[in-house]
Amino acid sequence: MNTTATGTSTRWSAIRLLAISACLALVACNDNPNWSNAQPYVRIGGTIEGVYGTVVLTLNGVAGEDLYLTTDGKFQFPLALPIATGYQAIVKSTPAGETCTLKNDTGTTAGPDVTSIVVQCSTQFTVGGTVTGATGPLVLQNNGGDNLTVNGSGKFTFATPLYIQHAYNVTVLTAPLGQSCDVSNGSNTLVAPVTNVAVTCTTLPFTLRPLPAIYTTGKAINYGPSRAGGPPASELPTVAQITQDLDLLSAAGFNLLRLFGSDAVSDRVLSTALATHPELKFQTGIYLEGPTSAPACTEAVNDAQVAAAVAQAKKYANVVAVSVGNETSFAHNQPIACLAHYITQTRLQITQPVTADDDWSFYAGLTGADYLPDTIVPLLDFVSVHIYPFSNSGPANCPNTPPNCGNWKTWSQTGVAAGPARAAAMMNDSLAIAKLWFANAYNYKGAGQTMTNGQLRPMTIGETGWKARPTRPTDAIEAVSGPAIANPVNSKWYYDLLVGNPLSQAPVLPIPAWQGSTQGPATIFFFEAFDESWKGVDDGWGLWDSSRVPRYALCGTAVPNAPTCNSTDFYNGAGYYH
């Protein structure tokens, strides 16, 4: 028994000796804060989640005490701190694309080990790639947003990164003019930075679509069916009202009608015409509003107009052409690039020829350097200009006024004796000015073009007319009375000057048609069929008044209740400036 006890005592003595030696060595080093025989030390830790790659943490910024974490779970810093010591956990570094946030990361040690620090990491990657073949700016989108303009071929990266495991979908919002762009490697789930999206742009073949035959054989007019509040009041004429209008227009020989917008009204007109007057054909319109900014060119109203116009062109066989915009150069409510965008967008989706109705001054290059037709005409199948000699003035920046840009002050003809002779001189000169303005648009050459507008494309007149009654008494030309210049007789006279008058009525000789003549318009849409009271001071241009009573311009036609033409003086009662 004593031997055993002695052996045991000897072993414990050796262990205590080693422990004391180790303690003495540690105290001698005096470089380890984890050792103290006076007070306890506390370890600091917590949990981490969302780790991608290696996240480096440090405690109180102490050098050499970094903690490298590569997986989710619990962690504990190697450095222990005395009681009543402040601490702060810090994210020292993360992999590219990863962001880590801290919760409960600061405090003061008080007793048990700290296990409440939470590190939440999330990883985001950018999406990008390469554009090839682009001849101009294009707009890309990721997941339907984050618009990115790429100025031609080259590398691109979207500005907004996406979280790992999230989907991305790269699409083309706007292609360069005259081009189509396809996307490959554009959709997937993010697991790493994306650099391989490929956008390939190709130039579209432009095959000029000829004018339908009715543009050279038909009789054209602008038609607005509104009878009361019009578009501002969201008026929707009834089928019976539209049918009455179409009956009257058909009786007058009009078989090519221009509509201004694409909406419920135009849909009802087209469907009614197809059912009751299948011989009638239509040039529909897309009414563009603003403001719109390039290069995205997105506006809910405009997008709805384009979508409706495309749907109607595909649905109704009586749609023979589509016009994009109506005098957008006057409104100047969107960059020229946006007009080009809407033209291209429309033309790509339909088979009918496409134009853009605008004032002659736009097509003559007179509406400012930032609004030239140079990029527009090559996108069109034909050019449609608006011409109104019945106006106060030509464009402000027209050169050499009046030779290039005459107006009513030049055709007032006050040098001719007052009476029928002055009226005749005035009306003939108004036609001369209309021809001059048309020629300015016809002969304009865009930058880099060797051919004029008229040589490049067929040209029509989308709007021209003569007021049948004064509605702007403050305008000098409309203030004239006894007789007024805004007069049903003058309206007929101007119309006959445009499309011809085969009748021989003293003292007026037969009038040859300007429409269809050499360097003349292929067709002329007269403005307009019916008065529309909602237009206020801009009303009074109709061949019928708003009650559908025919005016003198329709004399001698098969229109119900048409006036009788004056048999001795065809234009008796015409107004003239005095």
For each residue, the residues with C-beta under 8 A, 3 or more apart:
1: 4 5
2: 5 6
3: 6 7
4: 1 7 8
5: 1 2 8 9
6: 2 3 9 10
7: 3 4 10 11
8: 4 5 11 12
9: 5 6 12 13
10: 6 7 13 14
11: 7 8 14 15
12: 8 9 15 16
13: 9 10 16 17
14: 10 11 17 18
15: 11 12 18 19
16: 12 13 19 20
17: 13 14 20 21
18: 14 15 21 22
19: 15 16 22 23
20: 16 17 23 24
21: 17 18 24 25
22: 18 19 25 26
23: 19 20 26 27 37
24: 20 21 27 28
25: 21 22 28 29
26: 22 23 29 32 35
27: 23 24 30 35
28: 24 25
29: 25 26 32
30: 27
31:
32: 26 29 35
33: 36 41 79 80 81 82
34: 41 80
35: 26 27 32
36: 33 39 40 41 82
37: 23
38:
39: 36 82 83
40: 36 83
41: 33 34 36 80 81 82 83
42: 80 81 82 83 85 109 110 111 112 113 114
43: 76 77 80 113 114
44: 59 76 77 79 80 81 87 89 109 113 114 117
45: 74 75 76 77 113 114 115 117
46: 74 75 89 104 114 115 116 117 118 119
47: 72 73 74 75 117 118 119
48: 51 55 57 69 72 73 75 100 118 119 120 121
49: 72 118 119 120 121
50: 72 100 120 121 122 123
51: 48 55 69 70 71 72 121
52: 95 97 98 121 123 164
53: 70 94 95 98
54: 68 69 70 95
55: 48 51 68 69 70 91 93 94 95 98 100 119 121
56: 66 67 68 69 91 92 93 94
57: 48 66 67 69 75 77 89 90 91 92 119
58: 61 62 65 66 67 89 90 92
59: 44 62 65 67 77 79 87 88 89 90
60: 79 81 86 87 88 90
61: 58 88 90
62: 58 59 65 79
63:
64:
65: 58 59 62 77 78 79
66: 56 57 58 92
67: 56 57 58 59 75 77 78
68: 54 55 56
69: 48 51 54 55 56 57 75 119
70: 51 53 54 55
71: 51
72: 47 48 49 50 51
73: 47 48
74: 45 46 47 115
75: 45 46 47 48 57 67 69 119
76: 43 44 45 113
77: 43 44 45 57 59 65 67 89
78: 65 67
79: 33 44 59 60 62 65
80: 33 34 41 42 43 44
81: 33 41 42 44 60 85 87 109
82: 33 36 39 41 42 85 109
83: 39 40 41 42 109 110 111
84: 108 109 110
85: 42 81 82 108 109
86: 60 106 107 108 109
87: 44 59 60 81 106 107 108 109 114
88: 59 60 61 105 106
89: 44 46 57 58 59 77 102 105 106 117 119
90: 57 58 59 60 61 102 105
91: 55 56 57 94 100 102 119
92: 56 57 58 66
93: 55 56
94: 53 55 56 91 98 99 100 121
95: 52 53 54 55 98 123
96: 193
97: 52 123 124 125 126 161 164 193
98: 52 53 55 94 95 121 122 123 124
99: 94 121 122 123 124
100: 48 50 55 91 94 119 120 121 122
101: 119 120 121
102: 89 90 91 105 117 118 119 120
103: 117 118 119 120
104: 46 107 116 117 118
105: 88 89 90 102 117
106: 86 87 88 89
107: 86 87 104 114
108: 84 85 86 87
109: 42 44 81 82 83 84 85 86 87 114
110: 42 83 84
111: 42 83
112: 42
113: 42 43 44 45 76
114: 42 43 44 45 46 87 107 109 117
115: 45 46 74
116: 46 104
117: 44 45 46 47 89 102 103 104 105 114
118: 46 47 48 49 102 103 104
119: 46 47 48 49 55 57 69 75 89 91 100 101 102 103
120: 48 49 50 100 101 102 103
121: 48 49 50 51 52 55 94 98 99 100 101
122: 50 98 99 100 163 164
123: 50 52 95 97 98 99 163 164
124: 97 98 99 161 162 163 164
125: 97 161 162 164 190 192 193 194
126: 97 157 158 161 162 193 194
127: 142 157 158 161 162 168 170 190 194 197
128: 155 156 157 158 194 195 197
129: 155 156 170 185 194 195 196 197 198 199
130: 153 154 155 156 197 198 199
131: 134 138 150 152 153 154 155 156 181 199 200 201
132: 153 198 199 200 201
133: 153 179 200 201 202
134: 131 137 138 150 152 153 176 179 181 199 201
135: 152 176 177 178 179 201 203
136: 151 152 176 177 179
137: 134 149 150 151 152 174 176 295
138: 131 134 149 150 172 174 175 176 179 181 199 201 295
139: 147 148 149 150 172 173 174 295 296
140: 147 148 150 156 158 170 171 172 173 199
141: 144 145 146 147 148 170 171 172 173
142: 127 145 146 148 158 160 162 168 169 170 171
143: 146 162 167 168 169
144: 141 169 171
145: 141 142
146: 141 142 143 158 159 160
147: 139 140 141 173 296
148: 139 140 141 142 156 158 159
149: 137 138 139 295
150: 131 134 137 138 139 140 154 156 199
151: 136 137 154
152: 131 134 135 136 137 176
153: 130 131 132 133 134 201
154: 130 131 150 151
155: 128 129 130 131
156: 128 129 130 131 140 148 150 199
157: 126 127 128
158: 126 127 128 140 142 146 148 161 170
159: 146 148
160: 142 146
161: 97 124 125 126 127 158
162: 124 125 126 127 142 143 166 168 190
163: 122 123 124 166 190
164: 52 97 122 123 124 125 190 191
165: 189 190 191
166: 162 163 189 190
167: 143 187 188 189 190
168: 127 142 143 162 186 187 188 189 190 194
169: 142 143 144 186 187
170: 127 129 140 141 142 158 183 186 187 197 199
171: 140 141 142 144 183 186
172: 138 139 140 141 175 181 182 183 199
173: 139 140 141 147 296 298
174: 137 138 139 295 296 297 341
175: 138 172 179 180 181 201 344
176: 134 135 136 137 138 152 179 181 201
177: 135 136 337 340 341 344 375 379
178: 135 203 204 206 344 378 379
179: 133 134 135 136 138 175 176 201 202 203 204
180: 175 201 202 204 348
181: 131 134 138 172 175 176 199 200 201 202
182: 172 199 200 201 202
183: 170 171 172 186 197 198 199
184: 197 198 200
185: 129 188 196 197 198
186: 168 169 170 171 183 197 198 199
187: 167 168 169 170
188: 167 168 185 194
189: 165 166 167 168
190: 125 127 162 163 164 165 166 167 168 194
191: 164 165
192: 125
193: 96 97 125 126
194: 125 126 127 128 129 168 188 190 197
195: 128 129
196: 129 185
197: 127 128 129 130 170 183 184 185 186 194
198: 129 130 132 183 184 185 186
199: 129 130 131 132 134 138 140 150 156 170 172 181 182 183 186
200: 131 132 133 181 182 184
201: 131 132 133 134 135 138 153 175 176 179 180 181 182
202: 133 179 180 181 182
203: 135 178 179
204: 178 179 180 348
205:
206: 178 378 379
207:
208: 381 457
209: 351 352 353 354 381
210: 353 381 458
211: 215 216 321 353 381 382 458 460 522
212: 215 281 320 321 353
213: 216 217
214: 217 218 255 256 281 320
215: 211 212 218 220 256 321 458 460 522 523
216: 211 213 516 522 523
217: 213 214
218: 214 215 255 256 281 523
219: 252 253 254 255 256 499
220: 215 254 256 257 258 523 524 525 526
221: 249 254 256 257 258 525 526 527 528 529 543
222: 257 258 260 462 463 525 526 527 528 529
223: 245 249 257 258 259 269 528 529 530
224: 230 259 260 528 529 530 532
225: 237 241 242 245 265 269 530
226: 229 230 231 235 237 265 532 534
227: 235 237 241 532 533 546
228: 233 235 533 534
229: 226 232 233 234 235 534
230: 224 226 233 235 532 533 534 535
231: 226 234 235 261 265 534
232: 229 534
233: 228 229 230 534
234: 229 231
235: 226 227 228 229 230 231 265 534
236: 264 265 268
237: 225 226 227 241 242 265 268
238: 241 242
239: 242 243 268 272
240: 243 244
241: 225 227 237 238 244 245
242: 225 237 238 239 245 246 268 269 272 273
243: 239 240 246 247 272 276
244: 240 241 247 248 548
245: 223 225 241 242 248 249 529 530 548
246: 242 243 249 250 272 273 276 277 280
247: 243 244 250 251 276 277
248: 244 245 251 252 544 548 550 559 560
249: 221 223 245 246 252 254 257 280 529
250: 246 247 253 254 255 277 279 280
251: 247 248 557 558 559 560
252: 219 248 249 543 554 557 558 559
253: 219 250 557 558
254: 219 220 221 249 250 257 529
255: 214 218 219 250 279 280 281
256: 214 215 218 219 220 221 280 281 282 283 320 523 525
257: 220 221 222 223 249 254 273 280 281 282 283 529
258: 220 221 222 223 282 283 285 323 462 525
259: 223 224 262 266 269 282 283 284 285
260: 222 224 285 287 326
261: 231 265 266 285 286 287 305
262: 259 266 267 284 285 286 287 305 306 308 309 312
263: 266 267 305 308
264: 236 267 268
265: 225 226 231 235 236 237 261 268 269
266: 259 261 262 263 269 270 284 285 308 312
267: 262 263 264 270 271 308 312
268: 236 237 239 242 264 265 271 272
269: 223 225 242 259 265 266 272 273 282
270: 266 267 273 274 282 284 312 315 316 318 319
271: 267 268 274 275 316
272: 239 242 243 246 268 269 275 276
273: 242 246 257 269 270 276 277 278 280 282 318
274: 270 271 278 316 317 318
275: 271 272 278
276: 243 246 247 272 273
277: 246 247 250 273 280
278: 273 274 275 318
279: 250 255
280: 246 249 250 255 256 257 273 277 318
281: 212 214 218 255 256 257 318 319 320
282: 256 257 258 259 269 270 273 316 318 319 320
283: 256 257 258 259 319 320 321 322 323 355 525
284: 259 262 266 270 309 312 313 319 321 322 323
285: 258 259 260 261 262 266 309 322 323 324 326 357
286: 261 262 302 305 306 309 322 323 324 325 342 346
287: 260 261 262 305 325 326
288: 292 299 302 305 324 325 326 328 333 334 339 342
289: 299 301 302 331 333
290: 299 331 333 334
291: 299 333 334
292: 288 297 298 299 302 333 334 335 338
293: 296 297 334 335 338
294: 297 334 335 337 338 341
295: 137 138 139 149 174 337 341
296: 139 147 173 174 293
297: 174 292 293 294 302 334 335 337 338 341 342
298: 173 292 302 303
299: 288 289 290 291 292 302 303 334
300: 303 304
301: 289 304 305
302: 286 288 289 292 297 298 299 305 306 342
303: 298 299 300 306 307
304: 300 301 307 308
305: 261 262 263 286 287 288 301 302 308 309
306: 262 286 302 303 309 310 324 342 345 346
307: 303 304 310 311
308: 262 263 266 267 304 305 311 312
309: 262 284 285 286 305 306 312 313 322 346 350
310: 306 307 313 314 346 349 350
311: 307 308 314 315
312: 262 266 267 270 284 308 309 315 316 319
313: 284 309 310 316 319 322 350 351 352
314: 310 311 350
315: 270 311 312
316: 270 271 274 282 312 313 319
317: 274
318: 270 273 274 278 280 281 282
319: 270 281 282 283 284 312 313 316 322 352
320: 212 214 256 281 282 283 352 353
321: 211 212 215 283 284 352 353 354 355 381 382
322: 283 284 285 286 309 313 319 346 350 352 353 354 355
323: 258 283 284 285 286 326 354 355 356 357 384 462
324: 285 286 288 306 339 342 343 346 354 355 356
325: 286 287 288 328 339 342 343 356 357 358
326: 260 285 287 288 323 357 358
327: 330 331 357 358 359 386
328: 288 325 331 332 333 334 339 356 358
329: 332 358 359 361 362 367 371
330: 327 359
331: 289 290 327 328 334
332: 328 329 367 371
333: 288 289 290 291 292 328
334: 288 290 291 292 293 294 297 299 328 331 338 339
335: 292 293 294 297 338 339 370
336: 339 340 370 371 372 375 376
337: 177 294 295 297 340 341 375
338: 292 293 294 297 334 335 341 342
339: 288 324 325 328 334 335 336 342 343 356 376
340: 177 336 337 343 344 375 376 379
341: 174 177 294 295 297 337 338 344 345
342: 286 288 297 302 306 324 325 338 339 345 346
343: 324 325 339 340 346 347 354 356 376 379 380
344: 175 177 178 340 341 347 348 379
345: 306 341 342 348 349
346: 286 306 309 310 322 324 342 343 349 350 354
347: 343 344 350 354 379 381
348: 180 204 344 345
349: 310 345 346
350: 309 310 313 314 322 346 347 354
351: 209 313
352: 209 313 319 320 321 322
353: 209 210 211 212 320 321 322 381 382
354: 209 321 322 323 324 343 346 347 350 379 380 381
355: 283 321 322 323 324 380 381 382 383 384 460 462
356: 323 324 325 328 339 343 376 380 383 384
357: 285 323 325 326 327 384 385 386 462 463
358: 325 326 327 328 329 362 363 373 384 385 386
359: 327 329 330 362 363 367 385 386 387 395
360: 363 364 385 386 387 437 438 440 441
361: 329 364 366 367 394 395 398 405 437 440
362: 329 358 359 365 366 367 371 373
363: 358 359 360 373 377 383 385 441 444 453
364: 360 361 437 440 441 444
365: 362 372 373 374 444 446
366: 361 362 395 397 398 405 440
367: 329 332 359 361 362 371 372 395 397
368: 371 372 397
369: 372
370: 335 336
371: 329 332 336 362 367 368
372: 336 365 367 368 369 375 446 447
373: 358 362 363 365 376 377 444 446 453
374: 365 377 446 447 448 449
375: 177 336 337 340 372 378 379 446
376: 336 339 340 343 356 373 379 380
377: 363 373 374 380 383 446 453 456 457
378: 178 206 375 446 456
379: 177 178 206 340 343 344 347 354 375 376
380: 343 354 355 356 376 377 383 457
381: 208 209 210 211 321 347 353 354 355 457 458
382: 211 321 353 355 457 458 459 460 522
383: 355 356 363 377 380 441 453 454 457 458 459 460
384: 323 355 356 357 358 459 460 461 462
385: 357 358 359 360 363 437 438 441 459 460 461 462 521
386: 327 357 358 359 360 461 462 463 464
387: 359 360 434 437 438 461 463 464
388: 391 463 464 465
389: 406 407 408 411 430 431 433 434 437 464 494
390: 408 430 465 466 467 477 485 486 494
391: 388 394 407 408 477
392: 407 408 475 476 477
393: 396 407 409
394: 361 391 398 401 402 405 406 407 437
395: 359 361 366 367 398 405
396: 393
397: 366 367 368
398: 361 366 394 395 401 404 405
399: 404 405
400: 403 404 405
401: 394 398 404 405 406
402: 394 405 406 407 409 410
403: 400 406
404: 398 399 400 401 436 440
405: 361 366 394 395 398 399 400 401 402 436 437 440
406: 389 394 401 402 403 410 411 429 432 433 436
407: 389 391 392 393 394 402 410 411 433
408: 389 390 391 392 411 412 430 477 577
409: 393 402 412
410: 402 406 407 429 433
411: 389 406 407 408 426 429 430 432 433
412: 408 409 426 577
413: 416 422 425 426 429 576 577
414: 422 577 578
415:
416: 413 421 422 425 426
417: 421 422
418: 422 576 578
419: 422 423 576
420: 423 424 507 569 571 572 574
421: 416 417 424 425
422: 413 414 416 417 418 419 425 426 576 577 578
423: 419 420 426 427 490 493 571 574 575 576
424: 420 421 427 428 507 508 571 574
425: 413 416 421 422 428 429
426: 411 412 413 416 422 423 429 430 485 576 577
427: 423 424 430 431 490 493 494 497 571 574
428: 424 425 431 432 497
429: 406 410 411 413 425 426 432 433
430: 389 390 408 411 426 427 433 434 494 497
431: 389 427 428 434 435 494 497 498 514
432: 406 411 428 429 435 436
433: 389 406 407 410 411 429 430 436 437
434: 387 389 430 431 437 438 464 498 514
435: 431 432 438 439 514 520
436: 404 405 406 432 433 439 440
437: 360 361 364 385 387 389 394 405 433 434 440 441
438: 360 385 387 434 435 441 442 459 461 520 521
439: 435 436 442 443 519
440: 360 361 364 366 404 405 436 437 443 444
441: 360 363 364 383 385 437 438 444 453 454 459
442: 438 439 452 453 454 459 519
443: 439 440 452 453 454
444: 363 364 365 373 440 441 452 453
445: 449 450 451 452 453
446: 365 372 373 374 375 377 378 449 453
447: 372 374
448: 374
449: 374 445 446 452 456
450: 445
451: 445 455 456
452: 442 443 444 445 449 455 456
453: 363 373 377 383 441 442 443 444 445 446 456 457 459
454: 383 441 442 443 457 459 519
455: 451 452
456: 377 378 449 451 452 453
457: 208 377 380 381 382 383 453 454
458: 210 211 215 381 382 383 522
459: 382 383 384 385 438 441 442 453 454 521 522
460: 211 215 355 382 383 384 385 521 522 523 524 525
461: 384 385 386 387 438 464 498 515 521 523 524 525
462: 222 258 323 355 357 384 385 386 525
463: 222 357 386 387 388 525 527
464: 386 387 388 389 434 461 498 524 525 526 527
465: 388 390 491 494 495 526 527 528 541
466: 390 486 490 491 493 494 495 541
467: 390 470 471 478 486 491 540 541
468: 486 487 488 490 491 540 541 542 543 551 553
469: 484 486 487 488 540
470: 467 473 478 479 481 484 486 540
471: 467 478 486 536 537 538 539 540
472: 475 478 537 538
473: 470 478 479
474: 478 479
475: 392 472 478 479
476: 392 479 480
477: 390 391 392 408 480 485 486 577
478: 467 470 471 472 473 474 475 484 485 486
479: 470 473 474 475 476
480: 476 477 484 485 575 576 577 578
481: 470 484
482:
483: 487 489 573 574 575 576
484: 469 470 478 480 481 487 575
485: 390 426 477 478 480 490 575 576 577
486: 390 466 467 468 469 470 471 477 478 490 540 575
487: 468 469 483 484 490 491 573 574 575
488: 468 469 491 492 551 552 553
489: 483 492 493 552 571 572 573 574 575
490: 423 427 466 468 485 486 487 493 494 571 574 575
491: 465 466 467 468 487 488 494 495 541 543 551 552 553
492: 488 489 495 496 551 552 553 555 571
493: 423 427 466 489 490 496 497 571 574
494: 389 390 427 430 431 465 466 490 491 497 498
495: 465 466 491 492 498 499 526 543 553
496: 492 493 499 500 501 511
497: 427 428 430 431 493 494 501 511 514
498: 431 434 461 464 494 495 513 514 515 524 526
499: 219 495 496 513 514 515 524 526
500: 496 510 511 512 513 514 515
501: 496 497 508 510 511 570
502: 510
503: 510 556 565 570
504: 508 509 510
505: 508 565 566 567 568 569 570 571
506: 568 569 570
507: 420 424 569
508: 424 501 504 505 511 569 570 571
509: 504
510: 500 501 502 503 504
511: 496 497 500 501 508
512: 500 517
513: 498 499 500 516 517
514: 431 434 435 497 498 499 500 517 520 521 524
515: 461 498 499 500 520 521 522 523 524
516: 216 513 520 521 522 523
517: 512 513 514 520
518:
519: 439 442 454
520: 435 438 514 515 516 517
521: 385 438 459 460 461 514 515 516 524
522: 211 215 216 382 458 459 460 515 516
523: 215 216 218 220 256 460 461 515 516
524: 220 460 461 464 498 499 514 515 521
525: 220 221 222 256 258 283 460 461 462 463 464
526: 220 221 222 464 465 495 498 499 543
527: 221 222 463 464 465 541
528: 221 222 223 224 465 532 541 542 543
529: 221 222 223 224 245 249 254 257 542 543 544
530: 223 224 225 245 542 543 544 545 546 548
531: 539 540 541 542 544 545 546
532: 224 226 227 230 528 535 539 542 546
533: 227 228 230 536 539 546
534: 226 228 229 230 231 232 233 235 539
535: 230 532 538 539
536: 471 533 539
537: 471 472
538: 471 472 535 541
539: 471 531 532 533 534 535 536 546
540: 467 468 469 470 471 486 531
541: 465 466 467 468 491 527 528 531 538
542: 468 528 529 530 531 532 545 546 551
543: 221 252 468 491 495 526 528 529 530 550 551 553 554
544: 248 529 530 531 547 548 549 550 551 554
545: 530 531 542 548 549 551
546: 227 530 531 532 533 539 542
547: 544
548: 244 245 248 530 544 545
549: 544 545 561
550: 248 543 544 554 557 559 560 561 562 563
551: 468 488 491 492 542 543 544 545 554 563
552: 488 489 491 492 555 563
553: 468 488 491 492 495 543
554: 252 543 544 550 551 557 559 562 563
555: 492 552 562 563 564 565 566
556: 503 562 564 565
557: 251 252 253 550 554 562
558: 251 252 253 562
559: 248 251 252 550 554 562
560: 248 251 550
561: 549 550
562: 550 554 555 556 557 558 559
563: 550 551 552 554 555
564: 555 556
565: 503 505 555 556 570
566: 505 555 569 570 571 572 573
567: 505
568: 505 506 572
569: 420 505 506 507 508 566 572
570: 501 503 505 506 508 565 566
571: 420 423 424 427 489 490 492 493 505 508 566 574
572: 420 489 566 568 569
573: 483 487 489 566
574: 420 423 424 427 483 487 489 490 493 571
575: 423 480 483 484 485 486 487 489 490
576: 413 418 419 422 423 426 480 483 485
577: 408 412 413 414 422 426 477 480 485
578: 414 418 422 480
